[in-house]
């Protein structure tokens, strides 16, 4: 633990807030670009900003970076994080296409619990009793909030499998990013995060571009036509990713992903204040459990 370790808390909250804004921008482009097209802009139009962030960070931090400093394990971790993030997104979309949106989201939110377990297995991140208790309480709170009346049972077997597998891939993706950041031990966490961002975005863009060119050729042309609003979404995406990497570099990924469940509270607040949707007693119970779980995690 270093004097800066506590910064993972504001970094995670900032990542959630920026990601919420980015999602709003993406959703406004879904009608014209489709789901995958709108997803592509978070990668493609974030690249210019990542390439600006890196030299600025190097100049300010005074870090010296050379290709010889980058261990082979870094590339393996980066590929794991970037590719599994895309696989997880595809699985999530496949699950939602089965008309099981609410159930899918509920099982996706087991990601925090899975991330803590994978962090212990792959990176040796400590699992203290209070950490585990906090993660479990917050996860139960999310499940109570997400599984609403009117959803029969817990979903069909296919939806459950896709939702859980998507959560697993998202969890392993977080582990990949943290592993990559930890492998860059000779530079500051800010430089490590900026470098990781500048490398992973072009890789993800190339893979998704190839997929769109083969499966939906007109989408890439439509994306370039929407470059003006896409630039803002790309900027927000780059900033959100940078905040996530800052947090992952300072704290175990399981803790970061658990604190990230406060995004559910943001969504509830938006629904209450902008859409005038009342908060049901079940949702209130879920919110209380999320707050308690996150509180236990931070205290631990």
C-alpha positions as CSV (number, residue, x, y, z in Angstrom):
1,X,0.0,0.0,0.0
2,X,1.3,3.5,-0.9
3,X,0.1,7.0,0.2
4,X,-1.7,7.3,-3.2
5,X,-3.5,4.0,-2.9
6,X,-6.7,5.6,-1.6
7,X,-7.1,7.5,-4.9
8,X,-8.6,4.3,-6.4
9,X,-11.9,5.4,-4.8
10,X,-12.4,8.8,-6.6
11,X,-10.9,7.3,-9.7
12,X,-13.5,4.5,-9.8
13,X,-16.4,6.9,-9.1
14,X,-15.1,9.2,-11.8
15,X,-14.9,6.3,-14.2
16,X,-18.5,5.3,-13.5
17,X,-19.7,8.9,-14.0
18,X,-17.8,9.4,-17.2
19,X,-18.9,6.0,-18.5
20,X,-22.5,6.9,-17.9
21,X,-22.1,10.0,-20.0
22,X,-20.3,8.0,-22.7
23,X,-23.1,5.4,-22.7
24,X,-25.7,8.3,-23.2
25,X,-23.7,9.5,-26.2
26,X,-23.5,5.9,-27.6
27,X,-27.2,5.3,-27.1
28,X,-28.0,8.4,-29.2
29,X,-26.1,6.9,-32.1
30,X,-27.5,3.4,-31.9
31,X,-30.4,4.2,-34.1
32,X,-28.2,5.3,-37.0
33,X,-25.2,3.0,-36.5
34,X,-26.6,-0.1,-34.8
35,X,-25.4,-1.6,-31.6
36,X,-22.0,-2.7,-32.9
37,X,-21.5,0.5,-34.8
38,X,-22.2,2.6,-31.7
39,X,-19.8,0.3,-29.8
40,X,-17.1,0.8,-32.3
41,X,-17.0,4.6,-31.8
42,X,-15.9,4.0,-28.1
43,X,-12.7,2.4,-29.5
44,X,-12.1,4.2,-32.8
45,X,-12.7,7.8,-31.8
46,X,-10.9,7.3,-28.5
47,X,-7.6,6.6,-30.2
48,X,-6.6,10.2,-31.0
49,X,-7.1,11.2,-27.4
50,X,-5.1,8.2,-26.1
51,X,-2.3,9.2,-28.4
52,X,-2.4,12.8,-27.0
53,X,-2.6,11.6,-23.3
54,X,0.5,9.5,-23.5
55,X,3.1,12.1,-24.5
56,X,1.5,14.7,-22.2
57,X,1.8,12.3,-19.3
58,X,5.4,11.4,-20.1
59,X,6.3,15.1,-20.3
60,X,4.6,15.9,-16.9
61,X,5.7,12.8,-15.0
62,X,9.3,12.7,-16.3
63,X,9.0,9.0,-16.9
64,X,11.3,7.5,-19.5
65,X,9.7,4.7,-21.6
66,X,11.3,2.4,-24.1
67,X,10.1,-0.8,-25.7
68,X,12.8,-2.8,-23.9
69,X,11.1,-1.9,-20.6
70,X,7.9,-3.7,-21.7
71,X,7.9,-7.3,-20.5
72,X,6.5,-10.0,-22.8
73,X,3.9,-10.7,-20.1
74,X,2.5,-7.2,-20.7
75,X,1.4,-8.1,-24.2
76,X,-0.3,-11.3,-23.1
77,X,-2.2,-9.4,-20.3
78,X,-3.2,-6.7,-22.8
79,X,-4.5,-9.2,-25.3
80,X,-6.4,-11.0,-22.6
81,X,-8.0,-7.8,-21.3
82,X,-8.9,-6.3,-24.7
83,X,-10.1,-9.3,-26.5
84,X,-12.2,-10.7,-23.6
85,X,-13.8,-7.3,-23.2
86,X,-15.1,-7.6,-26.7
87,X,-16.2,-11.2,-26.3
88,X,-18.0,-10.3,-23.1
89,X,-19.8,-7.5,-24.9
90,X,-20.9,-9.9,-27.7
91,X,-22.2,-12.4,-25.2
92,X,-24.1,-9.7,-23.4
93,X,-25.8,-8.6,-26.6
94,X,-26.6,-12.2,-27.5
95,X,-28.2,-12.7,-24.1
96,X,-30.2,-9.5,-24.4
97,X,-31.4,-10.6,-27.8
98,X,-33.2,-13.5,-26.1
99,X,-35.6,-10.8,-24.6
100,X,-34.1,-11.3,-21.1
101,X,-32.6,-7.9,-20.6
102,X,-33.3,-7.6,-16.8
103,X,-32.2,-11.2,-16.1
104,X,-29.0,-10.7,-18.2
105,X,-28.1,-7.5,-16.3
106,X,-28.6,-9.3,-13.0
107,X,-26.3,-12.1,-13.8
108,X,-23.8,-9.7,-15.4
109,X,-23.5,-8.0,-12.0
110,X,-21.9,-11.2,-10.6
111,X,-18.8,-9.8,-12.3
112,X,-17.6,-8.2,-9.1
113,X,-17.6,-11.5,-7.2
114,X,-15.9,-13.3,-10.1
115,X,-13.3,-10.6,-10.5
116,X,-12.3,-10.9,-6.9
117,X,-11.9,-14.7,-7.2
118,X,-9.9,-14.5,-10.5
119,X,-7.7,-11.7,-9.0
120,X,-6.8,-14.1,-6.1
121,X,-6.1,-17.0,-8.5
122,X,-4.2,-15.2,-11.3
123,X,-2.6,-12.2,-9.5
124,X,-2.5,-13.1,-5.9
125,X,-4.8,-10.3,-4.8
126,X,-5.6,-10.7,-1.2
127,X,-9.2,-11.8,-0.2
128,X,-9.7,-10.6,3.3
129,X,-12.9,-11.6,5.2
130,X,-14.3,-8.0,5.2
131,X,-13.6,-7.7,1.4
132,X,-15.5,-10.9,0.7
133,X,-18.4,-9.8,3.0
134,X,-18.6,-6.4,1.3
135,X,-18.5,-7.9,-2.2
136,X,-21.2,-10.4,-1.4
137,X,-23.5,-7.9,0.3
138,X,-23.2,-5.4,-2.6
139,X,-23.8,-8.2,-5.2
140,X,-26.9,-9.4,-3.4
141,X,-28.1,-5.8,-3.4
142,X,-27.7,-5.5,-7.2
143,X,-29.5,-8.8,-7.8
144,X,-32.4,-7.6,-5.6
145,X,-32.6,-4.3,-7.6
146,X,-32.3,-6.0,-11.0
147,X,-34.6,-9.0,-10.7
148,X,-37.9,-7.2,-10.8
149,X,-41.5,-8.4,-10.4
150,X,-42.9,-9.6,-13.7
151,X,-39.7,-11.5,-14.6
152,X,-40.7,-15.2,-14.3
153,X,-38.1,-17.2,-12.3
154,X,-34.5,-16.5,-13.0
155,X,-34.6,-16.8,-16.8
156,X,-34.1,-19.7,-19.1
157,X,-31.0,-21.8,-19.0
158,X,-29.6,-20.2,-22.1
159,X,-30.0,-16.6,-20.7
160,X,-28.4,-17.7,-17.4
161,X,-25.5,-19.3,-19.2
162,X,-24.9,-16.3,-21.5
163,X,-25.3,-13.8,-18.6
164,X,-22.9,-15.6,-16.3
165,X,-20.4,-16.3,-19.1
166,X,-20.4,-12.6,-20.1
167,X,-19.8,-11.6,-16.5
168,X,-16.9,-14.1,-16.4
169,X,-15.3,-12.6,-19.5
170,X,-15.7,-9.0,-18.2
171,X,-14.1,-10.2,-14.9
172,X,-11.2,-11.8,-16.7
173,X,-10.9,-8.7,-18.8
174,X,-10.4,-6.6,-15.7
175,X,-7.8,-9.1,-14.5
176,X,-6.0,-8.8,-17.8
177,X,-5.9,-5.0,-17.6
178,X,-4.6,-5.1,-14.0
179,X,-2.0,-7.7,-14.9
180,X,-0.8,-5.5,-17.7
181,X,-0.5,-2.4,-15.5
182,X,1.3,-4.3,-12.7
183,X,3.8,-5.7,-15.3
184,X,4.9,-2.1,-16.0
185,X,6.7,-1.6,-12.7
186,X,9.4,0.8,-13.8
187,X,7.0,3.7,-14.5
188,X,4.3,5.6,-12.6
189,X,0.8,4.2,-12.6
190,X,-0.3,7.2,-14.7
191,X,2.2,6.4,-17.4
192,X,1.4,2.7,-17.3
193,X,-2.3,3.4,-17.7
194,X,-1.7,5.9,-20.6
195,X,0.5,3.4,-22.4
196,X,-2.0,0.5,-21.9
197,X,-4.8,2.7,-23.3
198,X,-2.8,3.8,-26.3
199,X,-2.0,0.2,-27.2
200,X,-5.3,-1.6,-26.6
201,X,-7.6,0.9,-28.4
202,X,-6.0,0.3,-31.9
203,X,-6.1,-3.5,-31.3
204,X,-9.8,-3.4,-30.4
205,X,-10.6,-1.0,-33.2
206,X,-8.8,-3.3,-35.8
207,X,-10.7,-6.4,-34.7
208,X,-14.1,-4.8,-34.6
209,X,-13.5,-3.0,-37.9
210,X,-12.6,-6.3,-39.6
211,X,-15.8,-7.8,-38.2
212,X,-18.0,-4.9,-39.4
213,X,-16.4,-4.8,-42.8
214,X,-17.1,-8.5,-43.3
215,X,-20.5,-8.7,-41.7
216,X,-21.9,-5.2,-42.1
217,X,-19.9,-3.2,-44.8
218,X,-22.1,-0.1,-44.7
219,X,-21.7,0.4,-41.0
220,X,-18.1,1.7,-41.2
221,X,-19.2,4.3,-43.8
222,X,-22.0,5.4,-41.5
223,X,-19.6,5.7,-38.6
224,X,-17.4,8.1,-40.5
225,X,-20.4,10.2,-41.4
226,X,-21.2,10.6,-37.7
227,X,-17.7,11.7,-36.8
228,X,-18.7,14.9,-35.1
229,X,-20.9,13.5,-32.3
230,X,-18.6,10.4,-32.2
231,X,-15.6,12.5,-31.3
232,X,-17.3,13.5,-28.0
233,X,-18.2,9.9,-27.2
234,X,-14.7,8.9,-28.1
235,X,-13.2,11.5,-25.7
236,X,-15.5,10.4,-22.9
237,X,-14.6,6.7,-23.6
238,X,-10.9,7.5,-23.5
239,X,-11.2,9.4,-20.2
240,X,-13.4,6.7,-18.6
241,X,-11.0,3.9,-19.6
242,X,-8.1,6.0,-18.2
243,X,-9.8,6.3,-14.9
244,X,-10.5,2.6,-14.8
245,X,-6.9,1.8,-15.5
246,X,-5.8,4.3,-12.7
247,X,-8.0,2.4,-10.3
248,X,-6.9,-1.0,-11.4
249,X,-3.2,0.0,-11.1
250,X,-3.7,1.0,-7.4
251,X,-6.2,-1.5,-6.1
252,X,-7.3,-5.1,-6.6
253,X,-9.7,-5.4,-9.5
254,X,-12.4,-7.1,-7.4
255,X,-12.5,-4.1,-5.1
256,X,-12.7,-1.7,-8.0
257,X,-15.5,-3.6,-9.7
258,X,-17.5,-3.8,-6.5
259,X,-17.2,-0.1,-5.9
260,X,-18.3,0.3,-9.5
261,X,-21.7,-1.1,-8.5
262,X,-22.5,2.5,-7.4
263,X,-23.3,3.0,-11.1
264,X,-26.7,1.3,-10.2
265,X,-27.3,4.1,-7.8
266,X,-26.6,6.6,-10.5
267,X,-29.1,4.9,-12.8
268,X,-31.7,4.9,-10.0
269,X,-31.2,8.6,-9.4
270,X,-31.5,9.4,-13.1
271,X,-34.7,7.3,-13.3
272,X,-36.1,9.1,-10.2
273,X,-35.3,12.7,-10.9
274,X,-35.5,12.8,-14.7
275,X,-38.2,10.2,-15.5
276,X,-40.1,10.6,-12.2
277,X,-40.1,6.8,-11.6
278,X,-40.8,6.0,-8.0
279,X,-38.3,3.9,-6.0
280,X,-40.0,0.7,-4.9
281,X,-39.4,-0.8,-1.5
282,X,-37.5,-3.8,-3.1
283,X,-35.3,-1.3,-5.0
284,X,-34.7,0.7,-1.8
285,X,-33.6,-2.5,0.0
286,X,-31.2,-3.3,-2.9
287,X,-29.8,0.3,-2.7
288,X,-29.2,0.0,1.0
289,X,-27.4,-3.3,0.6
290,X,-25.2,-1.9,-2.2
291,X,-24.3,1.1,0.0
292,X,-23.6,-1.2,3.0
293,X,-21.5,-3.6,0.9
294,X,-19.4,-0.8,-0.6
295,X,-19.0,0.8,2.8
296,X,-17.7,-2.4,4.3
297,X,-15.3,-2.8,1.3
298,X,-13.9,0.7,1.8
299,X,-13.5,0.3,5.5
300,X,-11.7,-3.0,5.0
